[in-house]
Amino acid sequence: MSMIMGYTHGGALWEPKFISELNQDSCIGCGRCYKVCSRDVFDLVEKEISDEDDDLYDDYDDDEVMMVMAVKDQMDCVGCGSCAKVCPKNCHSFESAAMPA
């Protein structure tokens, strides 16, 4: 099984890593990954606040939900890794992908 590979502008071989998961427990909903992604891979969603979250984030004392990012369209990811570079909480996980049959 061969993996998806590409080339940089300079001709170097490059293996893209595609979004596989986003850890909503770590996400603070800053939206940086959403803003940097040109492929509409992410979406802002509501997450119920647990007692643990309430203790961590004083801003949410009176709220029942907080906004976090979610993977909206994993199949549209091009593997650039920009989302991971701007994330202050390292919420994103990536995997290589096999060539389609």
CYANA upper distance limits for C-alpha pairs under 8 A (distance plus 0.5 A):
  1 MET  CA     98 ALA  CA      7.08
  1 MET  CA     99 MET  CA      8.00
  2 SER  CA     98 ALA  CA      6.28
  2 SER  CA     99 MET  CA      6.44
  3 MET  CA     15 GLU  CA      8.32
  3 MET  CA     96 SER  CA      7.43
  3 MET  CA     97 ALA  CA      6.16
  3 MET  CA     98 ALA  CA      4.65
  3 MET  CA     99 MET  CA      5.83
  4 ILE  CA     15 GLU  CA      7.04
  4 ILE  CA     16 PRO  CA      7.71
  4 ILE  CA     96 SER  CA      7.86
  4 ILE  CA     97 ALA  CA      6.35
  4 ILE  CA     98 ALA  CA      6.03
  4 ILE  CA     99 MET  CA      5.54
  5 MET  CA     13 LEU  CA      7.50
  5 MET  CA     14 TRP  CA      6.30
  5 MET  CA     15 GLU  CA      5.17
  5 MET  CA     16 PRO  CA      7.16
  6 GLY  CA     13 LEU  CA      6.39
  6 GLY  CA     14 TRP  CA      5.51
  6 GLY  CA     15 GLU  CA      6.59
  6 GLY  CA     16 PRO  CA      7.83
  7 TYR  CA     11 GLY  CA      5.93
  7 TYR  CA     12 ALA  CA      5.89
  7 TYR  CA     13 LEU  CA      5.09
  7 TYR  CA     14 TRP  CA      5.80
  8 THR  CA     12 ALA  CA      5.76
  8 THR  CA     13 LEU  CA      6.99
  8 THR  CA     14 TRP  CA      6.97
 15 GLU  CA     96 SER  CA      7.77
 16 PRO  CA     78 VAL  CA      7.92
 16 PRO  CA     79 GLY  CA      5.22
 16 PRO  CA     80 CYS  CA      7.01
 16 PRO  CA     96 SER  CA      6.95
 17 LYS  CA     79 GLY  CA      5.28
 17 LYS  CA     80 CYS  CA      7.73
 17 LYS  CA     81 GLY  CA      7.55
 17 LYS  CA     94 PHE  CA      5.96
 17 LYS  CA     95 GLU  CA      5.56
 17 LYS  CA     96 SER  CA      5.23
 17 LYS  CA     97 ALA  CA      7.85
 18 PHE  CA     74 GLN  CA      8.50
 18 PHE  CA     77 CYS  CA      6.55
 18 PHE  CA     78 VAL  CA      7.09
 18 PHE  CA     79 GLY  CA      4.82
 18 PHE  CA     80 CYS  CA      8.18
 18 PHE  CA     81 GLY  CA      8.11
 18 PHE  CA     94 PHE  CA      5.64
 18 PHE  CA     95 GLU  CA      5.82
 18 PHE  CA     96 SER  CA      6.58
 18 PHE  CA     97 ALA  CA      7.65
 19 ILE  CA     74 GLN  CA      6.91
 19 ILE  CA     77 CYS  CA      7.07
 19 ILE  CA     79 GLY  CA      7.44
 19 ILE  CA     92 HIS  CA      7.42
 19 ILE  CA     93 SER  CA      6.48
 19 ILE  CA     94 PHE  CA      5.02
 19 ILE  CA     95 GLU  CA      7.08
 20 SER  CA     74 GLN  CA      7.64
 20 SER  CA     92 HIS  CA      8.18
 20 SER  CA     93 SER  CA      6.06
 20 SER  CA     94 PHE  CA      5.46
 20 SER  CA     95 GLU  CA      6.59
 21 GLU  CA     71 VAL  CA      7.64
 21 GLU  CA     92 HIS  CA      6.44
 21 GLU  CA     93 SER  CA      5.59
 21 GLU  CA     94 PHE  CA      7.43
 22 LEU  CA     27 CYS  CA      8.49
 22 LEU  CA     69 MET  CA      8.17
 22 LEU  CA     70 ALA  CA      6.91
 22 LEU  CA     71 VAL  CA      7.11
 22 LEU  CA     91 CYS  CA      5.91
 22 LEU  CA     92 HIS  CA      5.14
 22 LEU  CA     93 SER  CA      6.76
 23 ASN  CA     27 CYS  CA      6.85
 23 ASN  CA     91 CYS  CA      5.46
 23 ASN  CA     92 HIS  CA      7.00
 24 GLN  CA     28 ILE  CA      8.47
 24 GLN  CA     68 VAL  CA      6.84
 24 GLN  CA     69 MET  CA      7.32
 24 GLN  CA     70 ALA  CA      7.71
 24 GLN  CA     91 CYS  CA      7.74
 26 SER  CA     89 LYS  CA      6.80
 26 SER  CA     90 ASN  CA      8.31
 26 SER  CA     91 CYS  CA      6.44
 27 CYS  CA     68 VAL  CA      6.37
 27 CYS  CA     69 MET  CA      7.29
 27 CYS  CA     89 LYS  CA      7.01
 27 CYS  CA     91 CYS  CA      6.49
 28 ILE  CA     67 MET  CA      8.10
 28 ILE  CA     68 VAL  CA      6.49
 28 ILE  CA     89 LYS  CA      8.22
 29 GLY  CA     44 LEU  CA      7.79
 29 GLY  CA     66 MET  CA      8.42
 29 GLY  CA     67 MET  CA      5.93
 29 GLY  CA     68 VAL  CA      4.47
 29 GLY  CA     69 MET  CA      6.13
 30 CYS  CA     68 VAL  CA      8.16
 31 GLY  CA     35 LYS  CA      6.70
 31 GLY  CA     44 LEU  CA      7.98
 31 GLY  CA     69 MET  CA      7.42
 32 ARG  CA     36 VAL  CA      6.73
 32 ARG  CA     83 CYS  CA      7.79
 32 ARG  CA     86 VAL  CA      6.68
 32 ARG  CA     87 CYS  CA      6.99
 33 CYS  CA     37 CYS  CA      6.53
 33 CYS  CA     42 PHE  CA      7.89
 33 CYS  CA     82 SER  CA      7.86
 33 CYS  CA     83 CYS  CA      4.84
 33 CYS  CA     84 ALA  CA      7.81
 33 CYS  CA     86 VAL  CA      6.93
 33 CYS  CA     87 CYS  CA      6.93
 34 TYR  CA     40 ASP  CA      7.87
 34 TYR  CA     41 VAL  CA      8.06
 34 TYR  CA     42 PHE  CA      5.99
 34 TYR  CA     43 ASP  CA      7.38
 34 TYR  CA     69 MET  CA      8.32
 34 TYR  CA     83 CYS  CA      8.05
 36 VAL  CA     82 SER  CA      7.09
 36 VAL  CA     83 CYS  CA      6.94
 36 VAL  CA     86 VAL  CA      8.41
 37 CYS  CA     41 VAL  CA      7.35
 37 CYS  CA     42 PHE  CA      8.21
 37 CYS  CA     82 SER  CA      7.45
 37 CYS  CA     83 CYS  CA      7.06
 39 ARG  CA     76 ASP  CA      6.72
 39 ARG  CA     77 CYS  CA      7.04
 39 ARG  CA     78 VAL  CA      8.27
 40 ASP  CA     72 LYS  CA      8.06
 40 ASP  CA     73 ASP  CA      7.61
 40 ASP  CA     76 ASP  CA      7.97
 41 VAL  CA     71 VAL  CA      6.47
 41 VAL  CA     72 LYS  CA      5.77
 41 VAL  CA     73 ASP  CA      5.19
 41 VAL  CA     74 GLN  CA      6.49
 41 VAL  CA     76 ASP  CA      6.66
 41 VAL  CA     77 CYS  CA      6.68
 42 PHE  CA     69 MET  CA      7.01
 42 PHE  CA     70 ALA  CA      6.15
 42 PHE  CA     71 VAL  CA      5.21
 42 PHE  CA     72 LYS  CA      5.32
 42 PHE  CA     73 ASP  CA      7.32
 43 ASP  CA     69 MET  CA      6.12
 43 ASP  CA     70 ALA  CA      5.85
 43 ASP  CA     71 VAL  CA      6.87
 43 ASP  CA     72 LYS  CA      6.00
 44 LEU  CA     67 MET  CA      6.84
 44 LEU  CA     68 VAL  CA      6.13
 44 LEU  CA     69 MET  CA      5.05
 44 LEU  CA     70 ALA  CA      6.71
 45 VAL  CA     67 MET  CA      6.00
 45 VAL  CA     68 VAL  CA      6.02
 45 VAL  CA     69 MET  CA      6.46
 45 VAL  CA     70 ALA  CA      7.02
 46 GLU  CA     65 VAL  CA      6.54
 46 GLU  CA     66 MET  CA      6.14
 46 GLU  CA     67 MET  CA      5.09
 46 GLU  CA     68 VAL  CA      6.75
 47 LYS  CA     65 VAL  CA      5.84
 47 LYS  CA     66 MET  CA      5.81
 47 LYS  CA     67 MET  CA      6.47
 47 LYS  CA     68 VAL  CA      7.06
 48 GLU  CA     64 GLU  CA      6.51
 48 GLU  CA     65 VAL  CA      4.82
 48 GLU  CA     66 MET  CA      6.86
 49 ILE  CA     53 ASP  CA      6.19
 49 ILE  CA     54 ASP  CA      6.79
 49 ILE  CA     63 ASP  CA      8.34
 49 ILE  CA     64 GLU  CA      6.16
 49 ILE  CA     65 VAL  CA      5.63
 49 ILE  CA     66 MET  CA      6.81
 50 SER  CA     54 ASP  CA      6.71
 51 ASP  CA     55 ASP  CA      6.85
 52 GLU  CA     56 LEU  CA      6.93
 53 ASP  CA     57 TYR  CA      6.57
 54 ASP  CA     58 ASP  CA      7.02
 54 ASP  CA     60 TYR  CA      6.58
 54 ASP  CA     61 ASP  CA      6.63
 57 TYR  CA     61 ASP  CA      8.17
 60 TYR  CA     64 GLU  CA      8.00
 60 TYR  CA     65 VAL  CA      8.34
 60 TYR  CA     66 MET  CA      7.76
 73 ASP  CA     77 CYS  CA      7.92
 81 GLY  CA     85 LYS  CA      7.09
 82 SER  CA     86 VAL  CA      7.08
 83 CYS  CA     87 CYS  CA      6.72
 83 CYS  CA     92 HIS  CA      8.05
 84 ALA  CA     90 ASN  CA      6.90
 84 ALA  CA     91 CYS  CA      8.02
 84 ALA  CA     92 HIS  CA      6.46
 87 CYS  CA     91 CYS  CA      7.41
 87 CYS  CA     92 HIS  CA      8.49
